[in-house]
Amino acid sequence: MKYDKPRGHLFSLPKPWLEVRQALRDSVVRAAGEIRTHYDGQLIRVHGLWEVVKSGTHNDADVVQRAAEGEL
Protein backbone atom coordinates (compact mmCIF):
# COMPACT_ATOMS: atom_id res chain seq x y z
CA MET A 1 0.00 0.00 0.00
CA LYS A 2 1.40 3.40 -0.94
CA TYR A 3 0.50 6.57 0.93
CA ASP A 4 1.20 9.76 -0.99
CA LYS A 5 -1.11 12.15 0.81
CA PRO A 6 -0.77 13.51 4.33
CA ARG A 7 -2.73 11.29 6.67
CA GLY A 8 -3.68 13.92 9.23
CA HIS A 9 -2.22 14.67 12.61
CA LEU A 10 0.43 12.32 13.98
CA PHE A 11 0.07 11.45 17.65
CA SER A 12 2.68 9.55 19.64
CA LEU A 13 1.35 7.94 22.79
CA PRO A 14 3.39 8.87 25.88
CA LYS A 15 2.44 5.62 27.63
CA PRO A 16 0.45 2.44 26.95
CA TRP A 17 -3.08 3.02 25.62
CA LEU A 18 -4.84 1.72 28.71
CA GLU A 19 -2.88 4.14 30.92
CA VAL A 20 -3.85 7.21 28.85
CA ARG A 21 -6.78 9.27 30.19
CA GLN A 22 -10.10 8.48 28.50
CA ALA A 23 -10.55 12.08 27.33
CA LEU A 24 -7.19 11.97 25.56
CA ARG A 25 -8.00 8.60 23.98
CA ASP A 26 -11.27 9.99 22.62
CA SER A 27 -9.49 13.03 21.23
CA VAL A 28 -6.76 10.97 19.56
CA VAL A 29 -9.25 8.60 17.92
CA ARG A 30 -11.25 11.53 16.50
CA ALA A 31 -8.43 13.85 15.39
CA ALA A 32 -5.39 11.74 14.55
CA GLY A 33 -4.56 10.44 11.12
CA GLU A 34 -1.66 8.38 12.42
CA ILE A 35 -0.90 6.98 15.86
CA ARG A 36 2.47 5.76 17.09
CA THR A 37 2.12 3.62 20.18
CA HIS A 38 4.28 3.53 23.28
CA TYR A 39 5.69 0.12 22.31
CA ASP A 40 6.66 1.05 18.75
CA GLY A 41 3.38 0.18 17.01
CA GLN A 42 1.90 2.28 14.22
CA LEU A 43 -1.65 2.80 12.98
CA ILE A 44 -3.00 4.94 10.17
CA ARG A 45 -6.50 5.98 9.24
CA VAL A 46 -7.50 4.71 5.79
CA HIS A 47 -10.91 5.81 4.50
CA GLY A 48 -12.05 6.50 8.05
CA LEU A 49 -10.94 3.16 9.52
CA TRP A 50 -7.82 2.39 11.55
CA GLU A 51 -5.29 0.04 9.98
CA VAL A 52 -2.34 -1.47 11.84
CA VAL A 53 0.90 -0.90 9.95
CA LYS A 54 3.16 -2.27 12.67
CA SER A 55 1.91 -4.12 15.77
CA GLY A 56 4.71 -3.09 18.13
CA THR A 57 6.59 -5.20 20.64
CA HIS A 58 3.54 -5.80 22.85
CA ASN A 59 0.95 -5.86 20.03
CA ASP A 60 -0.30 -2.58 21.42
CA ALA A 61 -1.35 -1.23 18.02
CA ASP A 62 -3.90 -4.05 17.86
CA VAL A 63 -5.26 -2.99 21.26
CA VAL A 64 -5.57 0.60 20.07
CA GLN A 65 -7.30 -0.50 16.87
CA ARG A 66 -9.89 -2.59 18.73
CA ALA A 67 -10.53 0.23 21.21
CA ALA A 68 -10.81 2.82 18.44
CA GLU A 69 -13.31 0.72 16.50
CA GLY A 70 -15.47 0.51 19.60
CA GLU A 71 -15.22 4.26 20.24
CA LEU A 72 -16.12 5.47 16.76
Rosetta blueprint (number, residue, H / E / L):
1 M L
2 K L
3 Y L
4 D L
5 K L
6 P L
7 R L
8 G L
9 H E
10 L E
11 F E
12 S E
13 L L
14 P L
15 K L
16 P L
17 W H
18 L H
19 E H
20 V L
21 R L
22 Q H
23 A H
24 L H
25 R H
26 D H
27 S H
28 V H
29 V H
30 R H
31 A H
32 A E
33 G E
34 E E
35 I E
36 R E
37 T L
38 H L
39 Y L
40 D L
41 G L
42 Q E
43 L E
44 I E
45 R E
46 V E
47 H L
48 G L
49 L E
50 W E
51 E E
52 V E
53 V E
54 K E
55 S L
56 G L
57 T L
58 H L
59 N L
60 D H
61 A H
62 D H
63 V H
64 V H
65 Q H
66 R H
67 A H
68 A H
69 E H
70 G H
71 E H
72 L L
